[in-house]
Amino acid sequence: MADDERTAKRKRSVSPSEPARNAMEKLAETRAGGTYVPPARLRALMDDAARADPSSATFQRMNWEALRKSITGLVNKVAADNIKHIVLDLFAGANLIRGRGLFCRSIMHAQELSLHFTPVFAALAAIINTKLPFVGELLVHRLVSQFRRSFRRNDKPKCHATLQFLAHLVNQRVVHELLALEILVLLLEHPTDDSVELAVAFTREVGAFLTEEAPKASHTVFDRFRAVLYEGSISVRVQYMIEVLAQTRKDQFRDHPRIPEQLDLVEEEDQITHQVGLDDELQLHEGLNVFKVDPDFVANEDMYRRMKAEILGENEEDEEEEEEEEEDDDDEDDPVAIQDRTETNLVNLRRTIYLVIMSSLDYEECVHKLLKLRVPEDQEMELCQMVIECCSQERTYAKFYGHIGERLCKVHRRWSALYEQSFHTYYDTIHRYETNRLRNIARFFGALLATDSISWACFEVVHMTEDDTTSSSRIFIKILMNEMQSLLGLRALAARFKEPSMQVYFQSMFPMDHPSDTRFSINFFTSIGLGLVTEPMRDYLTVATQRMLERREAEWAAGDRSPSPSGSSYTGSSYTGSSYTGSSYSRSPSPPGPPPVPPPQRS
C-alpha cells in the first residue's frame, strides 16, 4: 500500500498541473477562436501552454498573435525622440526573423497613414537593416512592388507615399541611388500632370542626396525637367511646381536635407545598401504575413534569443548552459549553405558598374565611386572588363575610359595585373569584334601602355609573322602602335623598344630568327609609319644575308672544280654571267641559291 501511494505521488509531481493540462483547450477559446480574454489572463494561459507543449500549433498561433500586436504597437509609437528605445524594444521583445513580414507590413501601413513621419520610419528601417539586412531587403522589394502596382493602376496617393518612403531609404543608403534614377526616368519619359507631379515630389526629397553623390545624373534630371517645362504639354499648376523645385535646388535643398540631424543614427561603415532595379524579379515572400506552423519553433526561438543577446550586448548566464546543451546534442544537423548559381549577383554588379560609369561627371569621380563599391576580390576582373566593354561601345574612342584605367592601375598594382591579363585575352579574341569596337579597344590599351599603367611585357603575346597574325590582329597592333606614337612620339617609342632589359618580351614582335619573318615584320611596321623601330631588324637582316652569301661562297669554293678555257661562260639556275679562268671562278653577285654544276673536263 505504501509503495502504491509513493508511485501515485511521484506521478502527480511529474504530470503537469490542471491548468497546464487544459491550457490548449482554453487557448483555443481565446481571441483566435472568437472569445476575448484579458491580457493578464492570456499571458498566464500562454505560460501554462508553454510549459505543457511549446511546439503545439495552438501555442504557436497565440505567440504569432502576440508578435503581431507587439510589432504593430512599437512601430506605431516610434518618433524622432524615442526611436532608440523603440529599436531596443523591437529587438528584445519581438522575433524579427519570424516576424519580418509583419514588420514590413506594419511600417509600410504606418508610413502611408503618417507621411510626415516618413524620415523616422526610414531611420528605423536603416537601423534594423544594419543588424538584419534581409529585413531591409524585403522592405525594399515590397516597396518597389507596391510602386509598380500602383503606377500601373494610376493610384496616385499610394504612388506618392511609396516614392516618399523610397526617397528617404535612398537618403539612408538602405537602397542604392540607381533605383531613384530609374524611377525619375520612368516618370519623365512620357510626362503627364500626375507623373511630373510625382517626379517633383520625389526629387524634392532625394535631390540633396543625388546632388552630392551623382551630380552628373542630377544635372540630367533637371535638364529633363527644363525640357518638360519648355514643351508646355502640362498644366500651369505643374509648371509652377517645376519652377518651385528649381528654386529649391538653387537654395541647395535647405528645407529638405538628406537626413535630419536627430535621425542620423547609422555609421557609414555599418550601412548595408541593397541593389534593386525596377525591372528586377522581386522576392516578396507574401507567406510571411500569415501564420504557419513551424516544426522547429523551439529551436528557432532559442536561436533568435542568442542572436538578440549578441545584438543587444547582453551576457546572460544561461547562454553558457544552452551552449553546453547544444554541444551535447548530436541530433542537430549542420546548417546547409545556400549557393546562388544563377549569377544574379554578377548581373547586378555589372549593371551597377555600367550605371556608375555612365552617371559620372569625370574620370576621377568615376574611379572614386567604383572603388567605393568594394567589389569582391574574385570579381575585380568584371570591373576591368566592364570599363573596356563600355569603351568599345562608344561611337569613337573617349579618353575618359583611358584615364579610368590609368587611375585604377596607379591606385594599386593588382589592377595593373588584371589589365595585363585582359590585354592577353582581348588580343587572342580580337577577331570576334567589329572594326569600331576593335579600334576603341586598341586605343584604350595603347593609352595604358603609353602611360606605363601596364607593363610592356604584354607584347610577348604578339608574334608578328605571316602565319601567327590575322587581319584583325594586324589592325589591332597598327591602331595600338599609332596611339602610342601620338602620345609618346616616334623617337621616344623607338627608344623604348630598344630597352635591353625588355628585349626578351619583344623578340616575337620583332623576330630575328628567320629572314622571312624578319622581312614580314619590317614591311608591316614600315607600312604603318614606324620604320624607325625596324632598324635593329634591318641591321640583322643585312648581316644575316652577308653571312649566308659567305657561307654559300665557301661551300661552292670547297667543291671539286676543274679548269676551263678562258672566256667560256656558264649560266646556272641561280647565277648569271659566271666565268671560269684558270683554276678559279669569277662571279657577279646574285641572290643565294644552289651552286651550278661545274663544266665537263676537256680531254
Secondary structure, DSSP 8 states (H G I E B T S, - for coil): -HHHHHHHHHHHHHS--HHHHTHHHHHHTSGGGT----HHHHHHHHHHHHHH-TTSHHHHHHHHHHHHHHHHHHHHH--TTTHHHHHHHHHHHS-TTTTHHHHHHHHHHHHHH-GGGHHHHHHHHHHHHHH-HHHHHHHHHHHHHHHHHHHHTT-HHHHHHHHHHHHHHHHTTSB-HHHHHHHHHHHHHS--HHHHHHHHHHHHHHHHHHHHH-HHHHHHHHHHHHHHHHHT-S-HHHHHHHHHHHHHHHTTTTTS-SS-GGG--S-GGG---B---TTS-----GGGGS----TTHHHHHHHHHHHHHHHHT---HHHHHHHHHHHH-TT----------S-HHHHHHHHHHHHHHHT-SSHHHHHHHHHHT---GGGHHHHHHHHHHHHHHSSS--HHHHHHHHHHHHH-HHHHHHHHHHHHHHHHTGGGS-HHHHHHHHHHHHHHHHTTSS-GGGGGG---STTT--HHHHHHHHHHHHHHHHHH-HHHHHHHHT-GGGHHHHTTTS--S-HHHHHHHHHHHHHTT-GGGGHHHHHHHHHHHHHHHHHHHHHHHTS----B-TT-EE--SS--SEEEEBTEEE-----------------
